[in-house]
Amino acid sequence: MPNEQRKKIFVVDDEKSIADSLKFFFARSGYDVETESNGRLACEKILGGNFDLVILDLILPEMNGLEICNEVRKVSNTPPIIILSSQSETETVVAGLKIGAIDYMTKPFKIPELLQKAKNFIALYESLHLPAQFSYLITKDLQLCVERREVSVGGVQIALTKNEFNLLKYLLQKKSQVLTRDELLRNVWNYDFAGDRSVVDVSIHNLRKKLCNDSTEKYIQTVRGVGYTIQE
C-alpha cells in the first residue's frame, strides 16, 4: 500500500503463535498491526483506538471475545470485527454474528482467505462512508458521528445545539436503558444537584422535532414516571 495511508489491524488472541503469524502476514501485506492477548485490555484499546479492522479470538483472559464485541457495539458500529475461534458450534457462530461481528472464521484457517476478507471488509466500510477512524452511534436511519459531532437522518444532516447533540449522544450510548431526568441532568448538563427537570423535557421535545419534523417518539421514547430511552 505505497500510495495510501496504511490500514491498522488489531489482532486479539492469547495464542502467541497465531498472533505472531497474523502480525507477520498482515505486515507483509502492507498493514500496520497491533496485537493483544488480554481481553479487558483489548476492549479498552478498541474503544479508545482508531483501528480499521479487528480480528478477535473468543477465549481470552479476563474478558471473552463475545463480551468485547458486545461492549464495542454498544457505542459504535466500527471497526469491523472478524471473529477467529476454535469454537465452531452453530450457537456460538450465530451469537458472534448477532452481537455485531461482520464474519466468523473457525480455526484452523487459511491465511490468504483471512487476508482477502480483511481487505474486502475494510473497503466495504469505506464505501459506506463510515471510515473506521470515526465512531458512529446508530438507531434506525439515524446516525451520529462522535468525532465530527454530526447527526444525519436518512442521509440528511441535522443541525443540533451543543446540548441537543450531547443529549442524543448519551441516549444512544445508553441505548435500551431507561434514563431518569436527574441522570440526564448530571451527565449531559453536568449538574451536581437536582436542577430544573423541565430542561430535559424541553430539550427532548426540540430534539424530536428536529429529528422527524414532529414530536413523535420514533427515535426517543418516553417511559412515563421514569424518563426517556432509545429502543431499537
Buried (B, 14 or more C-beta within 10 A) or exposed (E): EEEEEEBBBBBBBBEEEBBEBBBEBBEEBEBBBBBBBBBBBBBBBBBEBBBBBBBBBBEBEEBBBBBBBBBBBBBBBBBBBBBBBEBEEEEBBEBBBEBBBBBBBBEEBEEEEBBEBBBEBBEEBEEEEBBBEBBBBBBEEBBBBBEEEBBEBEEEEBEBEEBBBBBBBBBBBBBEBBBBBBBBBBBBBEBEEEBEBEBBBEBBEBBBEBBBEEBEBBBBEBEEEEBBBBEE
